[in-house]
Amino acid sequence: MRKLHFLSYYYPPVPSVASKRNFRLYRILSSVYDETTIYTTSNSQFFKPLGSTNTPSFIRVLATFDYRTLLLLFKRGEQNKIHVDEVKKQGKPVRFFIRLNDTMPFSFAFGEGGFVFIIAAIWRLLRAIDKDSENVVFTSYRPSANILVGYMVKRFKPGIKWVVSMHDLPYVRKKPNAYFPALQKYIWRKFLQKSDKVITVSEGQAAALREYGIRPLTIRNGVDIRTPVSKDNERFTIAFTGSVYQELMDPGILFKCLQQMIHSGDLEVSRLKIIYAGKDGKYWMHKASQYPDVAGCTENFGIVAESAAMNIQDNANINYLMSWNDSQVYGVLTGKFFEYVGARNPIITLVNGHYDQEFESIFSILHCGMVCYTQDKDYEEKMQHFIRDKYHLWLSGEYDKTYTALDRLTEWTWENRSKQLKVALNDFLVQQ
């Protein structure tokens, strides 16, 4: 008998892009096992179940007492606000705690999961693993508590197969997210080299993870293809849905371009709408306020449900994405980017950094918009030219010509990702 033990702190109904990816990966892997069990945090009780993510599998809820448990207890009725906005993150106490949350071994005590979750997960998994079955333990990052559990179970039960899914990088030099980086790298090397397979979300992240002495497998997020409805907008709409990281992204660049286009007569302010949806509306609106004409046509929707965010993307004439790269990291392909692709409206991706081969390759294949870079002297002019072109096409009533062609997206669906993952892991996960 083949058994899958799927450990994920972030799993529906916990609201997160990571939860969505973990759910999709689970659906893919569970289809080839005789028995599957999901292990997740008891913090999930604070969130409403999502019908679209119901599964017939057995779910074990692991006792959890961490800082999120306390926040959720004190913020009943505000459970969607489990993430800290960028304005609050700038305070020294909050910044200290955020970095401590990613610093091992402190994260095991004070971070997501915590000791209770870790002990409960190890105990449950060791009891569930039997010597007569082929057991695969799947653990996702974040948080690091999941990875510690997988490592300990592998130590106690070396005969299991252990798969690690890295949705994020453990340490980012450009945005230091942990103290004692040399110690963090040492611990992560020990963890990841003990695993049987590491999967990640992009070639850029895979390249960065090779610093830990491993050979990761890239399984990009898939696309849910939708029908765009932006052609008949009353106002030309540019939307951004997601988080804004102050150290790495500047919404002011877009606002500056739009302000200049308004002043030059390339855009009529009465025909323009800008929408933000996410936890960082305060920061977004602060940046917009520096450009009076733009601020007057900017709307902050705040945190919205996933369906509402996708509706915004489907209605936007342009979906705007901010990304970044450096010598350590490139190809930062967020889950939000693949939501944008699924909406099929044109995308502007502004990379804070240098030429990014992974983004360029994707945009070349899909013809889904444009990529520009802050290192290029004329990147603002390129952005304005792209917006101007799409604006006039919208005025002409032929905006459906800009939609990403359906046949280009066939290979990018979650169904196709399912096939790729099964084939790639066949050697040790899907033994027929």
C-alpha positions in Angstrom: 0.0 0.0 0.0 1.2 3.5 -0.8 0.5 6.2 1.7 0.8 10.0 1.4 1.3 12.1 4.5 0.8 15.7 3.5 1.9 18.2 6.2 0.9 21.8 5.5 0.4 24.6 8.0 -0.9 26.8 5.1 -3.8 24.8 3.7 -7.4 25.8 3.0 -9.3 27.4 4.5 -6.3 29.4 5.8 -6.2 32.3 3.4 -2.9 32.5 1.5 -1.5 32.0 -2.0 0.7 29.3 -0.4 -2.5 27.5 0.7 -3.8 27.5 -2.9 -0.6 26.0 -4.2 -0.4 23.4 -1.5 -4.0 22.4 -2.2 -3.3 22.0 -5.9 -0.1 19.9 -5.2 -2.1 17.7 -2.8 -4.8 17.1 -5.4 -2.0 16.1 -7.9 -0.2 13.7 -5.5 -3.2 12.2 -3.8 -4.5 10.8 -7.1 -1.7 8.2 -7.2 -1.8 6.9 -3.6 -4.0 4.3 -1.9 -4.3 6.3 1.3 -3.8 10.0 1.9 -3.9 12.1 5.0 -3.6 15.9 5.4 -2.0 17.3 8.5 -2.7 21.0 9.2 -2.9 23.5 11.9 -5.8 23.9 14.4 -5.7 27.6 13.5 -7.8 26.6 10.5 -10.8 26.5 12.8 -10.8 30.3 12.7 -11.6 30.4 9.0 -14.7 29.6 7.0 -14.5 26.4 5.0 -14.1 26.9 1.3 -16.4 24.6 -0.7 -14.1 24.6 -3.7 -11.3 23.0 -1.7 -13.3 20.2 0.0 -11.6 16.8 -0.4 -12.7 13.3 0.6 -9.3 12.8 2.3 -8.8 12.3 6.0 -7.7 15.5 7.7 -5.8 15.5 11.0 -5.9 18.9 12.8 -2.7 19.4 14.8 -2.9 21.3 18.1 -1.2 24.7 17.6 -0.4 27.5 19.9 1.7 30.2 18.2 1.5 33.9 17.8 -1.1 33.6 15.0 -3.3 31.6 17.4 -3.2 34.6 19.8 -3.8 37.1 17.0 -6.8 35.1 15.8 -8.3 34.8 19.3 -8.1 38.5 19.8 -9.3 39.4 16.3 -12.4 37.4 16.0 -14.4 38.6 13.0 -11.2 39.9 11.4 -9.7 36.5 10.5 -8.7 37.6 7.0 -6.3 40.1 8.5 -3.7 37.5 9.4 -0.9 39.3 7.5 0.8 42.5 8.6 0.6 45.5 6.2 3.7 47.2 5.0 3.2 50.4 7.0 3.1 48.4 10.3 6.1 46.4 9.2 8.3 49.4 9.2 8.1 49.7 13.0 11.2 48.4 14.8 9.5 46.0 17.1 7.5 44.5 14.3 10.5 44.2 12.0 12.5 42.5 14.8 9.7 40.0 15.4 9.3 39.3 11.6 13.0 38.5 11.3 12.9 36.4 14.5 10.0 34.5 13.0 12.4 33.3 10.2 15.4 32.7 12.4 16.1 29.2 13.5 16.0 27.8 16.2 13.9 30.8 17.6 11.3 30.3 14.9 10.5 26.8 16.3 9.4 28.4 19.6 8.1 31.8 18.6 7.2 31.5 14.9 4.3 29.9 13.0 3.6 26.4 14.3 5.6 26.5 17.5 6.5 23.7 19.8 3.0 22.3 20.3 2.4 22.0 16.5 5.9 20.5 16.0 5.5 17.9 18.7 2.0 17.0 17.6 3.0 16.6 14.0 6.0 14.4 14.7 3.9 12.2 17.1 1.1 11.8 14.6 3.3 11.1 11.7 5.4 8.5 13.5 2.2 6.7 14.6 0.8 6.7 11.1 3.9 5.4 9.3 4.0 1.6 9.1 6.8 -0.6 7.8 4.5 -2.6 5.5 3.6 0.4 3.3 5.4 2.8 1.0 5.2 6.1 2.9 5.8 9.5 1.5 5.9 12.5 3.7 5.3 15.9 2.0 6.1 19.1 3.9 5.8 22.7 2.6 7.7 25.8 3.4 6.5 28.1 5.0 6.8 27.8 8.0 10.1 26.2 9.0 8.2 24.2 11.6 6.9 21.9 8.8 10.5 21.3 7.6 11.8 20.5 11.1 9.0 17.9 11.4 9.9 16.3 8.1 13.6 16.2 9.1 12.9 14.6 12.4 10.5 12.0 11.0 13.1 11.1 8.3 15.7 10.7 11.1 13.4 8.3 13.0 12.1 6.6 9.9 14.9 6.6 7.3 12.9 4.3 5.0 10.3 6.9 4.2 10.5 9.2 1.2 10.5 12.9 2.2 9.5 15.6 -0.3 10.0 19.3 0.5 8.1 22.0 -1.3 9.8 25.4 -1.2 7.3 28.2 -2.0 9.8 30.8 -0.8 13.5 31.0 -0.2 14.7 30.5 3.3 17.0 33.6 3.3 17.0 36.5 0.9 20.1 38.8 0.9 18.3 41.8 -0.7 15.6 41.7 2.0 17.3 40.2 5.0 14.6 38.1 6.6 16.5 36.3 9.4 19.3 36.9 11.8 22.6 34.9 11.8 22.6 34.1 8.0 25.6 31.8 8.2 23.8 29.7 10.8 20.6 29.7 8.9 22.3 28.5 5.7 24.1 25.7 7.7 20.8 24.5 9.2 18.9 24.6 5.9 21.7 22.7 4.2 21.3 19.9 6.8 17.5 19.9 6.4 17.3 20.0 2.6 20.1 17.5 2.0 18.3 15.0 4.2 15.2 15.2 1.9 14.7 12.9 -1.1 13.4 15.6 -3.4 12.9 19.4 -3.2 10.4 21.1 -5.5 10.1 24.8 -6.1 8.1 27.4 -8.1 10.6 28.8 -10.6 13.9 28.3 -12.3 15.2 31.4 -10.5 14.4 30.0 -7.1 15.8 26.6 -8.1 19.1 28.3 -8.9 19.2 30.1 -5.6 18.4 26.8 -3.7 21.4 25.1 -5.3 23.5 27.1 -2.9 22.3 24.5 -0.3 23.9 21.6 -2.2 20.7 20.2 -3.7 19.1 19.8 -7.1 15.6 21.2 -6.9 12.8 20.3 -9.3 10.8 23.3 -10.7 7.1 22.9 -10.8 5.6 26.3 -11.7 2.1 27.2 -10.6 -0.6 26.4 -13.0 -3.2 28.6 -14.6 -7.0 28.6 -14.2 -8.2 30.0 -17.5 -11.0 32.6 -17.2 -12.9 34.9 -19.6 -11.8 38.5 -19.5 -14.5 41.2 -19.5 -12.5 44.4 -19.8 -13.5 45.3 -23.3 -16.7 47.2 -22.2 -15.3 49.0 -19.2 -16.7 52.5 -18.7 -13.2 53.6 -17.6 -9.8 52.3 -18.6 -8.8 50.2 -15.6 -5.4 49.3 -14.2 -5.4 46.9 -11.3 -2.9 45.6 -8.7 -4.0 42.8 -6.4 -1.5 41.6 -3.7 1.2 42.7 -1.4 3.6 45.6 -1.8 7.0 45.2 -0.2 8.4 48.6 0.4 12.1 47.6 0.3 11.6 46.0 -3.2 8.7 47.7 -4.9 7.6 51.3 -5.5 4.0 51.9 -6.7 5.0 55.6 -7.3 6.6 54.6 -10.6 3.3 53.7 -12.1 1.6 56.8 -10.6 4.4 59.0 -12.0 4.0 57.5 -15.5 0.2 58.0 -15.4 0.5 61.6 -14.1 2.8 62.5 -17.0 0.5 60.9 -19.5 -2.5 62.9 -18.1 -0.5 66.1 -18.3 0.6 65.4 -21.9 -2.9 64.6 -23.0 -2.3 60.9 -23.7 -4.8 60.0 -21.0 -8.0 61.6 -20.0 -8.3 61.5 -16.2 -12.0 61.1 -16.4 -11.6 57.9 -18.3 -9.0 56.3 -15.9 -9.5 54.1 -12.9 -6.8 52.5 -10.8 -7.7 49.7 -8.4 -5.8 48.2 -5.5 -6.8 45.1 -3.5 -4.7 43.7 -0.7 -3.4 44.3 2.8 -1.2 47.3 1.9 -3.8 49.8 0.8 -2.6 52.4 3.3 0.9 52.4 1.7 -0.5 52.3 -1.9 -2.8 55.3 -1.2 0.0 57.2 0.5 2.1 56.8 -2.7 -0.8 57.8 -4.9 -1.4 60.9 -2.8 1.9 62.3 -4.2 0.3 62.5 -7.6 -3.0 64.5 -7.3 -4.5 63.6 -10.7 -3.8 59.9 -10.2 -5.0 59.9 -6.5 -8.4 61.1 -7.6 -9.1 58.0 -9.7 -7.6 55.5 -7.4 -9.7 53.1 -5.4 -8.5 50.9 -2.4 -10.6 47.8 -2.0 -8.5 46.5 0.9 -8.4 42.8 1.6 -11.0 40.9 -0.5 -12.0 37.3 -1.0 -10.1 35.3 -3.7 -13.2 35.4 -6.0 -13.4 39.2 -5.7 -9.7 39.5 -6.5 -10.0 37.4 -9.6 -13.1 39.4 -10.6 -11.0 42.6 -10.4 -8.3 41.0 -12.6 -10.9 39.8 -15.1 -12.2 43.4 -15.4 -8.9 45.2 -15.5 -7.6 46.4 -18.9 -4.1 46.0 -17.5 -3.0 43.9 -14.5 0.1 45.5 -13.0 2.8 43.4 -11.4 5.8 44.5 -9.4 8.7 42.1 -9.0 12.5 42.2 -8.3 15.8 40.4 -8.8 19.4 40.5 -8.0 22.5 38.3 -8.3 21.0 35.7 -5.9 17.4 35.6 -7.0 15.6 36.0 -10.4 12.3 34.7 -11.8 10.2 35.7 -8.8 7.0 34.1 -10.1 4.4 34.7 -7.5 1.0 32.9 -7.4 -0.5 36.3 -8.1 1.3 36.4 -11.4 -0.4 33.1 -12.6 -3.7 34.5 -11.5 -3.0 37.5 -13.8 -2.1 35.1 -16.6 -5.4 33.2 -16.1 -7.4 36.5 -16.4 -5.9 36.8 -20.0 -5.8 40.7 -19.8 -2.5 42.4 -20.7 0.1 42.4 -17.9 2.8 45.0 -17.2 5.6 43.5 -15.1 8.0 46.0 -13.7 11.2 44.3 -12.4 13.2 46.2 -9.8 16.5 45.1 -11.1 18.1 43.7 -14.3 17.1 41.6 -17.3 15.2 38.5 -16.2 15.4 35.6 -18.6 12.6 33.6 -16.9 10.0 36.4 -17.2 11.2 37.2 -20.7 10.7 33.6 -21.8 7.2 33.3 -20.3 6.1 36.6 -21.9 7.6 35.6 -25.2 5.7 32.3 -25.2 2.3 33.6 -24.0 2.3 37.1 -25.6 0.6 38.3 -22.4 2.0 41.8 -22.0 5.4 43.4 -21.4 8.3 43.3 -19.0 10.5 46.3 -18.1 13.3 46.9 -15.8 14.3 49.7 -13.5 17.9 49.4 -14.6 17.0 50.5 -18.1 17.1 54.3 -18.6 13.9 54.4 -20.8 11.7 52.0 -18.8 9.2 54.7 -17.9 8.8 55.6 -21.6 8.3 52.0 -22.5 5.6 51.7 -19.8 3.8 54.8 -21.1 4.0 53.6 -24.7 2.4 50.3 -23.7 -0.3 51.9 -21.7 -1.0 54.4 -24.5 -1.3 51.6 -27.0 -3.8 49.7 -24.9 -5.7 52.8 -24.0 -6.3 53.7 -27.7 -7.3 50.1 -28.5 -9.8 50.2 -25.7 -11.2 53.5 -27.1 -11.6 51.9 -30.5 -13.8 49.1 -29.0 -11.5 46.4 -30.1 -9.9 45.5 -26.8 -10.6 41.8 -27.1 -7.7 41.7 -29.6 -5.3 42.1 -26.6 -6.5 39.0 -24.7 -4.0 36.2 -24.3 -4.9 33.5 -26.8 -6.4 30.3 -25.3 -4.2 28.0 -27.3 -1.1 29.6 -25.8 -2.3 28.7 -22.3 -3.0 25.0 -22.8 0.4 23.9 -21.5 0.1 26.2 -18.5 -3.0 24.8 -16.9 -3.0 23.0 -13.5 -4.0 19.8 -15.4 -0.8 19.9 -17.4 1.2 20.7 -14.2 -0.3 17.6 -12.7 1.1 15.5 -15.5 4.5 17.1 -15.3 4.8 16.5 -11.5 3.7 12.9 -11.8 6.2 12.2 -14.5 9.0 14.1 -12.8 8.6 12.3 -9.5 7.8 8.9 -11.0 11.1 7.3 -10.1 10.4 7.2 -6.4 6.8 8.5 -5.8 4.7 6.8 -8.4 6.1 3.2 -8.5 3.7 1.2 -10.5 
